[in-house]
């Protein structure tokens, strides 16, 4: 646990060491981290924002290719959110229906809330998808909820692409 906390607090130092140690493999490691942070509901603790800043700083020194890492991380962010969305679309409604309303999870995952989420995504879904990129934790859960709430796949994909480009690019 101490190593994970140390990595999260000093991602810049560890990333530079990883570039020196693993060379080209670091691109795959970076892809995996960004993909997991955005694509797997259980990994919101991964260092997305701080990792992007560290990658940008290291790329500025020439240790990483800026065009390569930019395109790779945009792809990782886009694909991660897409997987998360389709997981939500596939299992989300069943999660909401299977909960017992007498439990804490049943109170949180109430079918009424899913219906309200659907209405929200019909009105504001695109903005929510794009802007959620800039809010840690929210960026991990929003695609799942958007999928569970049956947000239009076309709308999700469009705003997901814009959000990924904006988040990595900035």
Secondary structure, DSSP 4 states (H G I P E B T S, - for coil): -HHHHHHHHTHHHHHHHHHHHHTTHHHHHHHHHHHHHHH-TT-TTS-HHHHHHHHHHHHHTTSS-HHHHHHHHHHHHHHHHHHHHHHHHHHHHHHHHHS-TTSHHHHHT-HHHHHHHHHHHHHHHHHHHHHHTTSTTHHHHHHHHHHHTT--HHHHHHHHHHHHHHHHH-
